[in-house]
Amino acid sequence: MKRIGVLTSGGDAPGMNACIRAVVRAALARDLDIIGIRRGYTGLIAGDTVPLDRTAIRNVIHLGGTILETSRSPDFYTRDGRLRAAASIERMGLDGLILIGGEGTFQGASLLAADADTAALVGVPGSIDNDIYGTDYCIGFDTAANCAVDAIDRIRDTARSHERLFFIEVMGRESGYLALEGGIAGGAEELVIPEEEVSVTQMSERIRGGFSIGKRSAIVVVAEGETPGISFHLADEVKKHLDLDSRVVVLGHLQRGGPPTLRDRVLGSLLGVTAVEALLDGRSGCMVGEVRGELAYTPLEETWQKKKPLDEDLRRVFTILSD
């Protein structure tokens, strides 16, 4: 292992820059040459690279987004595109490649490894949805969750002042982790997540019951699911059951930006160094993660083929605390 590359792919997540920084510093400490690939798989196919040294990653640990930029590459999901990427890796002279991203990133890496005998591939989980199998937490989740909690806290002030019902929509296409932990931390009354079917009638009755015992407001945290903006439909349906003034707030991409939290900076740093060490140990086709406080190595295929379950203890706690 003499020369390695690093890229970020898919949705950006706060803490990715901390991870890039850690990868570069760990590589240089082991006398490895390292280059950055810009714009994810799009840049990999095009051979769009940038030199990485200590100067390039100075003062980036506190920045959101990714200094390497990112994209979603339709070309990479064709065999021709992946073969072009493999040829580009060979031209760059890479012995190893670190991929920071989510399920789509790792699925693409799995297909690349199946199509071509290329450099060793090691993944690092970066996703604000926290939906990647093989790690308890992904880079970016903690920052996004804190953003959601801050919004809930602010909106509750208005909800209480006007005796209103608020629907707060957070990201989470297939996973309710962001809604669940944000709902617990924000003291929400109701939760709508992709993992469970929602009954508008039952939700409405529970909200009615809360107001009947003296509550002055209510917060419903909604994971966006497959249809961002679903909260507007839910609010209309609940209105048919309750004579309450309601409002909808969709947080959207607000959750992606901003400085990463301490937890995301530390997690990104830990997994970045571990990814370099994994390459030096001869590992390939795996993702580094953290499970129950211990480092874990999960085959790339499992990261997107297996569904990461919600934490049942947290689900139980929300049910108890929301009454």
HUVEN-V191593 format. One record per residue. PSI is psi in whole degrees, 0 to 359 (999 if undefined). Layout:
BEGIN
psi
PSI
PSI
END
This chain:
BEGIN
psi
108
327
127
163
164
141
160
139
155
209
140
155
133
131
348
321
325
323
316
314
315
319
313
313
321
321
314
326
335
15
36
143
141
140
154
141
122
147
34
221
334
315
330
316
319
349
33
100
162
136
142
126
187
328
321
332
16
135
43
350
333
359
141
181
207
128
342
355
169
170
170
122
105
326
326
341
12
149
322
318
319
324
325
323
317
319
323
320
319
318
325
344
33
134
337
155
128
128
115
115
203
205
314
322
316
330
317
320
321
317
322
315
327
331
332
148
97
197
160
138
127
131
154
127
118
109
125
342
342
41
15
124
137
2
143
319
144
153
130
336
315
320
315
320
320
325
316
317
319
319
317
316
316
318
328
326
314
319
318
322
328
5
56
162
127
137
119
115
125
170
167
80
313
359
139
15
315
317
319
306
324
322
319
310
330
0
35
153
328
158
133
115
156
334
346
141
136
138
110
323
311
320
315
319
322
319
318
318
322
316
329
338
13
0
143
354
171
144
129
119
126
126
135
332
210
343
89
137
5
337
328
319
317
318
320
320
319
325
332
340
332
138
68
142
126
157
157
134
120
114
325
222
355
329
340
330
181
165
139
150
169
313
317
327
319
316
316
320
314
311
331
313
317
325
317
316
326
317
316
334
0
13
150
156
32
164
136
140
184
120
120
38
2
147
142
150
116
131
138
323
323
333
332
344
333
140
128
120
154
154
110
330
318
322
318
319
317
316
319
314
340
353
999
END
